[in-house]
Amino acid sequence: MSRKRILITGAAGFLGSHLCDRFIAEDFEVLAMDNLITGDLKNIEHLFKLSQFSFYEHDVSDFVHVSGKLDYILHFASPASPIDYLKIPIQTLKVGSLGTHHLLGLAKDKNARILVASTSEVYGDPHVHPQTEEYWGNVNPVGPRGVYDEAKRFQEAITMAYHTYHNVETRIIRIFNTYGPRMRLNDGRVLPAFIGQALRGEDLTIFGDGSQTRSFCYVDDLVEGIFRLLHSDYSSPVNIGNPDEITIKDFAEEIIKLTRTNQKVIYKPLPKDDPTQRQPDITLARKLLGWEPKVSRSKGLKITYEYFKSLPQENWYKKEHNDFERYIKK
């Protein structure tokens, strides 16, 4: 019996690489695709020796061709951190629109099931808390976050259009804050930013007064949710995340305790349109998929911290292009 064949885009990124691992473990043939604009081959180099794994360096914003049969597509190609989408806004919009269009066309041609990675950012700075799938969001389309938020909102719309009008088997996941090994240490997101500052002995920087909230899901839990959603019969969006909500101020204190550092917390202005609350309602995922997160934040943070600490020290000090000064201006 031949293996099921799956295309994973964004495969060299944080989430994509973990998905490659999971589907290899499930005995799939994995076709990995990434243009490496934010991904890193180091995340998947351990798979190169496997006969059931192949890698293609390609930008899905251009036409995508795959020879032979294809059973599934996971579309995870997209910049995901503010540093990335402020630096490459046009590419962010293109991969959410043109890239998604190309992959939906491929799914139609191959009669493959496609799961697209949306995000909690479609809810914007929410007026509903916690966020349910029925909430339509509060998004500024022309603000600095708009290039990412609206790319994902369009992605959901065109995915549902292909499902409705072309009968393509589609699945949509709305991913909430996720963390774990293989995150980039200095990509601007709060968890790696805090750990990076702790490793360098710097004060931890909070944007705003620290009362804003986030909910952090460990990557293994997210991957399990993705796997179950892909194999479900549900085509509308599903929240996958950890509803254990915490303020940024309290989270900073957790990082200081975890890393056993003596850093202070300093405060800077809140970036424009930054969400003040973020917590998934996962009632649907529990009912539909029998899924809920299993890894506690304390356990997941220990694993993630040990991963970051094991990186060469020059990585601790590596600075990525950061446009936050423009981003925080009102």
C-alpha positions in Angstrom: 0.0 0.0 0.0 1.5 3.3 -1.1 2.0 6.1 1.4 -0.3 9.1 1.6 1.4 12.1 0.0 1.3 15.6 1.6 2.6 19.0 0.6 3.6 21.2 3.5 4.3 24.9 2.6 6.4 27.0 4.9 8.1 23.7 5.8 11.4 25.2 7.0 9.6 27.5 9.5 8.9 27.0 13.2 5.4 25.3 12.8 6.1 23.8 9.3 9.1 21.9 10.5 7.2 20.4 13.4 4.4 19.4 11.0 7.0 17.7 8.7 8.2 15.7 11.7 4.7 14.6 12.7 3.6 13.5 9.2 6.9 11.6 8.7 6.2 9.9 12.0 2.7 9.0 10.6 4.4 7.4 7.6 3.4 10.0 5.0 5.5 11.0 2.0 6.2 14.6 2.8 6.9 17.2 0.1 8.3 20.2 1.9 8.2 23.6 0.2 9.7 27.0 1.4 11.2 30.0 -0.2 13.4 30.5 2.9 12.5 34.2 3.3 11.9 33.5 7.0 12.4 29.8 7.2 15.7 28.0 8.0 16.9 24.7 6.5 18.4 23.8 9.9 14.9 23.1 11.1 14.4 20.2 8.7 18.0 19.1 7.8 17.5 16.0 10.0 14.9 14.8 7.5 16.9 15.1 4.3 18.3 11.6 4.6 14.9 10.0 4.6 13.5 8.6 1.3 10.0 9.7 2.1 11.0 13.4 2.5 11.8 15.8 -0.3 12.4 19.6 -0.2 11.7 22.2 -2.9 12.8 25.8 -2.6 10.0 27.7 -4.1 7.8 30.8 -3.5 4.1 29.7 -3.6 3.2 33.3 -4.6 4.3 32.0 -8.0 2.6 29.1 -9.8 3.0 25.8 -7.9 3.4 22.5 -9.7 3.6 19.1 -8.1 4.0 15.9 -10.2 2.0 12.8 -9.4 -0.8 12.3 -6.9 -1.3 14.5 -3.9 -3.6 13.6 -1.0 -3.2 16.6 1.3 -1.9 20.1 1.4 -1.0 22.1 4.5 -0.5 25.8 3.7 1.7 27.3 6.4 3.8 29.7 4.2 3.6 33.2 5.6 5.6 35.6 7.7 4.1 35.6 11.2 5.9 38.0 13.4 5.7 41.8 13.4 9.3 42.2 12.5 8.7 40.0 9.4 5.6 41.6 8.0 6.8 45.1 8.7 9.9 44.3 6.7 8.2 42.4 3.9 4.6 43.7 3.8 4.0 43.0 0.1 5.3 39.5 0.3 3.1 38.9 3.3 0.0 40.0 1.3 1.0 38.0 -1.7 1.5 34.7 0.1 -1.9 35.1 1.8 -3.7 35.9 -1.5 -1.8 34.7 -4.6 -0.1 31.9 -2.7 -3.4 30.6 -1.2 -5.0 30.9 -4.7 -2.3 28.8 -6.3 -2.5 26.1 -3.6 -6.3 26.0 -3.7 -6.0 25.6 -7.5 -3.5 22.7 -6.9 -5.9 21.1 -4.4 -8.7 21.3 -7.0 -6.5 19.8 -9.7 -5.3 17.0 -7.6 -8.5 16.4 -5.7 -6.6 16.9 -2.5 -7.8 18.1 0.9 -6.2 21.4 1.9 -5.8 22.9 5.4 -4.9 26.6 5.5 -3.2 28.2 8.5 -5.2 31.3 9.6 -4.6 33.1 12.8 -6.2 34.7 15.9 -5.1 38.0 14.3 -8.3 37.9 12.1 -10.1 39.0 15.4 -7.9 42.1 15.6 -8.2 44.0 18.9 -11.3 42.1 19.9 -14.5 43.4 21.5 -15.5 39.8 22.3 -13.6 37.9 24.9 -12.8 35.0 24.8 -12.8 34.9 21.0 -15.3 32.5 19.4 -15.2 31.4 15.8 -18.5 33.3 15.2 -16.9 36.7 16.1 -16.0 38.7 13.0 -13.2 40.8 14.5 -12.1 44.4 14.9 -9.3 44.9 12.4 -7.8 48.1 11.0 -7.1 47.2 7.3 -4.7 50.2 6.8 -2.8 50.0 10.1 0.7 48.5 10.4 -0.8 45.0 11.2 -3.2 45.2 8.4 -0.9 43.5 5.9 -0.9 40.3 8.0 -4.4 40.5 9.4 -6.1 41.2 6.0 -4.0 38.6 4.2 -5.3 36.0 6.6 -8.9 37.3 6.4 -8.7 37.1 2.6 -7.2 33.7 2.8 -10.2 32.4 4.8 -12.6 34.0 2.3 -11.0 32.5 -0.8 -10.7 29.1 0.9 -14.4 29.1 1.6 -15.1 30.2 -1.9 -13.2 27.3 -3.3 -15.0 25.0 -0.9 -18.4 26.4 -1.9 -18.1 26.8 -5.6 -15.5 24.2 -6.6 -16.3 21.5 -3.9 -12.7 21.5 -2.7 -12.2 19.8 0.6 -10.9 22.6 2.8 -10.1 23.1 6.4 -9.2 26.3 8.2 -7.4 26.6 11.5 -7.1 29.8 13.5 -3.9 29.6 15.4 -3.4 31.4 18.7 0.0 32.2 20.2 2.2 29.1 19.9 5.7 28.5 21.2 8.4 25.8 21.4 11.8 24.8 20.0 12.8 26.2 16.6 11.3 29.6 17.2 13.6 32.4 16.1 15.0 33.9 19.2 14.8 37.6 18.1 11.7 37.6 15.8 9.9 40.2 17.9 7.2 38.0 19.4 6.8 38.3 23.2 8.0 34.9 24.4 11.3 34.6 22.4 11.9 38.3 23.0 11.7 37.9 26.8 13.9 34.8 26.8 16.4 36.4 24.5 16.7 39.5 26.8 17.1 37.2 29.8 19.9 35.3 28.2 21.7 38.5 27.3 21.2 39.9 30.8 19.0 42.8 29.5 15.9 44.2 31.1 12.7 42.7 29.8 10.7 45.1 27.7 7.0 45.4 27.9 5.1 47.4 25.3 2.2 49.1 27.1 1.4 48.8 30.8 1.5 45.0 30.8 -2.2 44.5 31.4 -2.8 43.1 27.9 -3.2 39.3 27.8 -2.0 36.4 25.7 -2.6 32.7 25.8 0.3 30.4 24.9 0.0 27.0 23.3 2.9 24.5 23.2 3.8 23.4 19.7 3.1 19.7 20.2 -0.4 20.5 21.3 -1.0 22.7 18.2 0.3 20.0 15.9 -2.0 17.5 17.4 -4.9 19.8 16.8 -3.9 20.4 13.2 -3.6 16.6 12.6 -7.1 16.1 14.0 -8.6 19.0 12.1 -7.1 17.8 8.8 -8.8 14.4 9.2 -12.1 15.9 10.3 -15.1 16.6 8.1 -15.5 20.3 9.2 -14.8 23.0 6.7 -15.4 26.2 8.7 -12.7 27.9 10.9 -11.7 26.3 14.1 -9.7 27.9 17.0 -6.7 25.9 18.2 -4.9 27.4 21.1 -4.5 27.3 24.9 -7.2 29.2 26.8 -4.9 29.6 29.8 -4.8 33.4 29.7 -2.0 35.5 31.4 -1.1 39.2 31.4 2.1 40.2 29.8 3.4 41.6 33.1 2.8 38.3 34.9 4.3 36.5 32.0 7.5 38.6 32.3 7.7 37.6 35.9 7.4 34.0 35.0 10.3 34.3 32.5 12.5 36.0 35.2 11.7 33.2 37.6 12.3 30.5 35.0 15.7 32.0 33.8 16.8 32.9 37.4 17.8 36.3 36.3 17.6 39.6 38.2 16.5 41.7 35.3 14.0 44.5 35.8 11.0 45.1 33.6 10.9 48.3 31.6 7.9 49.8 29.7 7.6 51.3 26.2 4.6 52.6 24.3 2.1 50.0 23.1 2.3 49.4 19.3 -0.5 50.7 17.2 -3.5 48.2 17.0 -1.8 45.7 19.3 -4.5 43.4 20.7 -5.3 44.1 24.4 -6.8 40.7 24.9 -6.2 37.3 23.3 -7.8 34.1 24.5 -9.3 31.3 22.4 -12.7 29.8 23.0 -12.0 26.2 22.2 -15.4 24.8 22.8 -15.7 23.8 19.1 -12.3 22.1 19.1 -13.2 20.1 22.2 -16.6 19.0 20.7 -15.5 18.5 17.1 -12.0 17.1 17.5 -11.9 15.8 21.1 -8.9 18.1 21.4 -7.6 20.3 24.2 -4.0 21.3 25.1 -2.1 18.9 27.4 1.2 20.6 28.0 1.2 23.1 30.8 2.9 26.5 30.3 5.4 25.7 33.0 6.5 22.5 31.3 6.5 24.0 27.8 8.5 27.0 28.9 11.2 24.8 30.5 11.6 22.9 27.3 11.7 26.0 25.2 14.1 27.8 27.5 16.5 24.8 27.4 16.3 24.9 23.6 17.2 28.6 23.4 19.9 28.2 26.0 21.5 25.4 23.9 21.9 27.7 20.8 25.4 29.1 20.1 25.8 32.3 22.1 26.2 34.4 19.0 22.6 33.6 18.3 21.6 35.2 21.5 23.0 38.5 20.3 21.9 38.3 16.7 19.6 41.2 15.9 16.9 41.0 13.3 15.6 44.0 11.3 13.2 45.7 13.7 10.8 48.5 12.7 9.0 48.8 16.0 9.9 52.5 16.4 7.7 53.3 13.4 5.2 50.6 14.4 4.5 52.1 17.9 3.9 55.6 16.5 0.2 56.6 16.6 
